[in-house]
Amino acid sequence: MIEAKHLAGLAVAVAVAASASAQQGFTAGTYMLEGGSYSIDVSGSGNTLVVKEPNKQSVYTQAAPGMYHFTNPNNGITYSLRIVDALTLEAGKVPANGAPSRLVLVGGAAPAQVDEGESERFREIAMNYQQRSISDPDNVQLWTACAGAAFKASASTRADHLAYASQMAQMLKQIMVNTAESPCPDAIPASAW
């Protein structure tokens, strides 16, 4: 688990990775700590990534292709942000002191292009899981997560849906007994599980 005092540095690292990604398949937008609730906004321009947090903004500069660094002037610690792919960033310290923290895209900067037929289909799937959460109260968290993923799919691009579905999968794996496959593949597909 990431300590609260390290989250600010993590946010900066994520912003840096997002900028680099702009030139390497990076998607600007809101990134959330995998398995957590901390999020930051990341955008990129040239050789920099800008990470916006509620209380500050940090600029990461490119250190290598796909890798960005930011040195916090308050504590002298250098943070890194690496672009993994168009939907994923990894944040850490320089030099590394353990596994990096993964951040996944939950909201992209581009407007969503949603097919109305697909949107309606996913709304129906979401309503079915919402009803299931009422009729099966012992598994309310499970069915609510499935409904949420389907609702996200009804109003988002495929990339945004998959990023959100991946977050829901990580959360569900922490509470499920059998984690071999998605309990709702129509809402949280195998590719996100």
DRENVEX-241707 format. One record per residue (C-alpha): residue number from 1; residue in three letters; x, y, z. Coordinates in nm, 2 decimals. Example, Ala and Ser with C-alpha at 12.3 -4.5 7.8 and 13.67 -1.06 7.14 Angstrom:
REM DRENVEX-241707
   seq   type        X        Y        Z
     1    ala     1.23    -0.45     0.78
     2    ser     1.37    -0.11     0.71
This chain:
REM DRENVEX-241707
   seq   type        X        Y        Z
     1    met     0.00     0.00     0.00
     2    ile     0.12     0.35    -0.08
     3    glu     0.17     0.58     0.22
     4    ala    -0.02     0.91     0.20
     5    lys     0.30     1.11     0.20
     6    his     0.41     0.94    -0.12
     7    leu     0.09     1.00    -0.31
     8    ala     0.18     1.35    -0.40
     9    gly     0.50     1.23    -0.57
    10    leu     0.31     0.95    -0.73
    11    ala     0.07     1.20    -0.88
    12    val     0.35     1.40    -1.02
    13    ala     0.51     1.09    -1.17
    14    val     0.18     1.00    -1.34
    15    ala     0.16     1.34    -1.50
    16    val     0.50     1.31    -1.64
    17    ala     0.42     0.97    -1.79
    18    ala     0.11     1.11    -1.95
    19    ser     0.30     1.38    -2.14
    20    ala     0.55     1.13    -2.28
    21    ser     0.26     0.91    -2.38
    22    ala     0.13     1.18    -2.61
    23    gln     0.41     1.10    -2.84
    24    gln     0.41     0.73    -2.78
    25    gly     0.04     0.63    -2.77
    26    phe    -0.02     0.81    -2.43
    27    thr    -0.38     0.92    -2.36
    28    ala    -0.43     1.24    -2.16
    29    gly    -0.69     1.22    -1.89
    30    thr    -0.76     1.11    -1.54
    31    tyr    -0.56     0.82    -1.40
    32    met    -0.64     0.62    -1.09
    33    leu    -0.41     0.42    -0.86
    34    glu    -0.48     0.06    -0.94
    35    gly    -0.67    -0.10    -0.65
    36    gly    -0.71     0.24    -0.48
    37    ser    -0.91     0.56    -0.50
    38    tyr    -0.63     0.82    -0.55
    39    ser    -0.65     0.99    -0.89
    40    ile    -0.47     1.26    -1.09
    41    asp    -0.51     1.44    -1.42
    42    val    -0.22     1.40    -1.66
    43    ser    -0.16     1.59    -1.99
    44    gly     0.14     1.61    -2.21
    45    ser     0.32     1.86    -2.43
    46    gly     0.64     1.81    -2.61
    47    asn     0.89     1.65    -2.37
    48    thr     0.69     1.71    -2.06
    49    leu     0.40     1.56    -1.87
    50    val     0.19     1.78    -1.64
    51    val     0.03     1.62    -1.34
    52    lys    -0.26     1.80    -1.17
    53    glu    -0.37     1.72    -0.82
    54    pro    -0.63     1.91    -0.62
    55    asn    -0.37     2.12    -0.44
    56    lys    -0.08     2.14    -0.69
    57    gln     0.06     2.09    -1.04
    58    ser     0.39     1.92    -1.12
    59    val     0.58     1.91    -1.45
    60    tyr     0.78     1.60    -1.54
    61    thr     1.05     1.62    -1.80
    62    gln     1.15     1.33    -2.03
    63    ala     1.45     1.14    -1.90
    64    ala     1.44     0.86    -2.17
    65    pro     1.18     0.75    -2.42
    66    gly     0.86     0.69    -2.23
    67    met     1.02     0.78    -1.89
    68    tyr     0.97     1.11    -1.71
    69    his     1.12     1.26    -1.39
    70    phe     1.02     1.53    -1.15
    71    thr     1.23     1.64    -0.85
    72    asn     1.02     1.77    -0.56
    73    pro     1.18     2.10    -0.45
    74    asn     1.05     2.06    -0.10
    75    asn     1.21     1.73    -0.02
    76    gly     1.47     1.67    -0.30
    77    ile     1.32     1.34    -0.40
    78    thr     1.30     1.25    -0.77
    79    tyr     0.99     1.07    -0.89
    80    ser     0.95     0.88    -1.21
    81    leu     0.66     0.82    -1.44
    82    arg     0.67     0.56    -1.72
    83    ile     0.42     0.52    -2.00
    84    val     0.34     0.15    -2.01
    85    asp     0.07     0.17    -2.28
    86    ala    -0.21     0.41    -2.39
    87    leu    -0.41     0.33    -2.07
    88    thr    -0.14     0.26    -1.81
    89    leu     0.13     0.45    -1.63
    90    glu     0.38     0.34    -1.37
    91    ala     0.50     0.57    -1.09
    92    gly     0.80     0.53    -0.86
    93    lys     1.11     0.69    -0.72
    94    val     1.46     0.74    -0.86
    95    pro     1.64     0.53    -0.78
    96    ala     1.37     0.27    -0.76
    97    asn     1.29     0.13    -0.41
    98    gly     1.05    -0.15    -0.49
    99    ala     0.78    -0.22    -0.75
   100    pro     0.63     0.08    -0.92
   101    ser     0.27     0.18    -0.86
   102    arg     0.04     0.13    -1.15
   103    leu    -0.22     0.39    -1.26
   104    val    -0.49     0.32    -1.51
   105    leu    -0.68     0.56    -1.73
   106    val    -1.04     0.62    -1.61
   107    gly    -1.13     0.92    -1.81
   108    gly    -0.98     1.03    -2.14
   109    ala    -0.94     1.38    -2.27
   110    ala    -1.11     1.30    -2.61
   111    pro    -1.48     1.32    -2.62
   112    ala    -1.65     0.98    -2.62
   113    gln    -1.78     0.84    -2.95
   114    val    -2.06     0.61    -2.84
   115    asp    -2.27     0.40    -3.07
   116    glu    -2.64     0.44    -2.97
   117    gly    -2.72     0.07    -3.03
   118    glu    -2.43    -0.04    -2.82
   119    ser    -2.51     0.22    -2.56
   120    glu    -2.87     0.08    -2.52
   121    arg    -2.74    -0.28    -2.50
   122    phe    -2.50    -0.19    -2.22
   123    arg    -2.77     0.01    -2.03
   124    glu    -2.99    -0.31    -2.04
   125    ile    -2.70    -0.52    -1.91
   126    ala    -2.64    -0.26    -1.63
   127    met    -3.01    -0.27    -1.53
   128    asn    -3.00    -0.65    -1.51
   129    tyr    -2.70    -0.64    -1.28
   130    gln    -2.86    -0.36    -1.08
   131    gln    -3.17    -0.58    -1.03
   132    arg    -2.95    -0.87    -0.94
   133    ser    -2.79    -0.66    -0.66
   134    ile    -3.13    -0.62    -0.51
   135    ser    -3.24    -0.98    -0.54
   136    asp    -2.90    -1.12    -0.42
   137    pro    -2.80    -0.89    -0.12
   138    asp    -2.53    -1.13    -0.02
   139    asn    -2.34    -1.03    -0.33
   140    val    -2.45    -0.67    -0.36
   141    gln    -2.09    -0.55    -0.41
   142    leu    -2.02    -0.79    -0.69
   143    trp    -2.34    -0.71    -0.89
   144    thr    -2.31    -0.34    -0.83
   145    ala    -1.95    -0.34    -0.97
   146    cys    -2.08    -0.53    -1.28
   147    ala    -2.36    -0.28    -1.32
   148    gly    -2.12     0.01    -1.29
   149    ala    -1.89    -0.14    -1.55
   150    ala    -2.19    -0.18    -1.79
   151    phe    -2.31     0.17    -1.72
   152    lys    -1.96     0.30    -1.80
   153    ala    -1.96     0.11    -2.13
   154    ser    -2.30     0.26    -2.22
   155    ala    -2.16     0.62    -2.21
   156    ser    -1.79     0.58    -2.29
   157    thr    -1.53     0.48    -2.55
   158    arg    -1.41     0.13    -2.55
   159    ala    -1.08     0.24    -2.40
   160    asp    -1.25     0.42    -2.11
   161    his    -1.48     0.12    -2.05
   162    leu    -1.19    -0.12    -2.04
   163    ala    -0.99     0.10    -1.81
   164    tyr    -1.28     0.12    -1.57
   165    ala    -1.36    -0.25    -1.60
   166    ser    -1.00    -0.33    -1.51
   167    gln    -1.04    -0.12    -1.19
   168    met    -1.36    -0.31    -1.10
   169    ala    -1.18    -0.64    -1.17
   170    gln    -0.90    -0.55    -0.93
   171    met    -1.15    -0.46    -0.66
   172    leu    -1.36    -0.77    -0.71
   173    lys    -1.06    -1.00    -0.70
   174    gln    -1.00    -0.88    -0.35
   175    ile    -1.34    -1.00    -0.23
   176    met    -1.42    -1.30    -0.45
   177    val    -1.33    -1.66    -0.36
   178    asn    -1.30    -1.78    -0.72
   179    thr    -1.10    -1.52    -0.92
   180    ala    -1.03    -1.74    -1.23
   181    glu    -1.28    -1.55    -1.45
   182    ser    -1.51    -1.25    -1.46
   183    pro    -1.84    -1.30    -1.29
   184    cys    -2.00    -1.07    -1.56
   185    pro    -1.81    -1.11    -1.89
   186    asp    -2.07    -0.90    -2.07
   187    ala    -1.98    -0.60    -1.84
   188    ile    -1.62    -0.68    -1.73
   189    pro    -1.47    -0.87    -2.03
   190    ala    -1.19    -1.12    -2.00
   191    ser    -0.95    -0.87    -2.15
   192    ala    -1.01    -0.65    -1.85
   193    trp    -1.01    -0.93    -1.60
